[in-house]
Amino acid sequence: MRPPAPTRLTAAAVALLGLLAAVPALGQSPGPQEPEHEQDREQRWLIPADDGSGRLMRTIVYRPPGETPRRLLVINHGAPTSGAASAPQPRFANAAPWFVARGYVVVVPQRRGYGATGGRQNESYGHCDNADFLGAGREGARDIAAAVAFMRQQPFVRPDGTVIAGHSAGGWATLAYAGRNPPGVVAMLNFAGGRGGWRDNLPNYNCAPDNLVRAAGEYGRTARVPSLWIYAENDSFFGPALSRRMVDAYRNAGGIATYVLTPPFGQDGHSLFVARSGVAVWSPTVKIFLDRHP
């Protein structure tokens, strides 16, 4: 599955997008921004970042029925190939209901530098010759930490039993967050996590695979929360050889990881977590894993 071609913007449009991204939302307060929708109580929220900018991360929150405090599950999005500034609001409309049905409050933040959240693209890893995948993941982890801290203040969220999930760049940020060994977090779910896929617009051609493996090992050095790594055999961004190298480096450094390689999924297994038909593939494995880490 070939990624979409980048959208061409005029110089004026690019300048305007940059100006808008540099200014935090004014006149808006953190918290819910609209009434809940009927389907899984979907609701738009704003969550403050922790970088001192006053920037608010655009977020979707889903909730089970009732007001009893529930466990928190944060789902973290990937990095679009067409540019971070034009990224749509992530919703994970196929995966989120599965977790809500199992009693989780599901939170989907749009991190700094993406779409309407705006701001500087701190998750950029620079040039392939010296790709900083380690720092890029840690910037994503910073936003995950901010979302967890804010949502744990809500009366309908338990302070313990938190689960963090992420897809692609969001899976990579999840592994970086695991490296913080965060208290109250019981499990990490990494779906096709990594950075630097599709170098020169070519599948199975990573930007700097050795850097990616080294960074995975660095995260594993301090990570002690159990993690589940799910990749498909036909993932065109992070194929089996590379994903195995990453998990081996993570484990060898001390990280706790269960690695699962599924059979080929669709035209590109990288879409396994986000596709509607993918839920039936990954959910049995995730259920078993989460049942072991209540």
Secondary structure, DSSP 8 states (H G I E B T S, - for coil): ----------HHHHHHHHHHHHS--SS--SEE-S---SGGG-EEEEEE-SSSS--EEEEEEE--SSSS-B-EEEEE----TT-GGG------TTTHHHHHTTT-EEEEE--TTSGGG-S--TT----GGG--HHHHHHHHHHHHHHHHHHHTTSTTB-SS-EEEEEETHHHHHHHHHHTT--TTEEEEEEES--S--SGGG-TT--S-HHHHHHHHHHHHHH--S-EEEEEETT-SSS-HHHHHHHHHHHHHTT--EEEEEE---SS-GGGTTTSGGGHHHHHHHHHHHHHH--
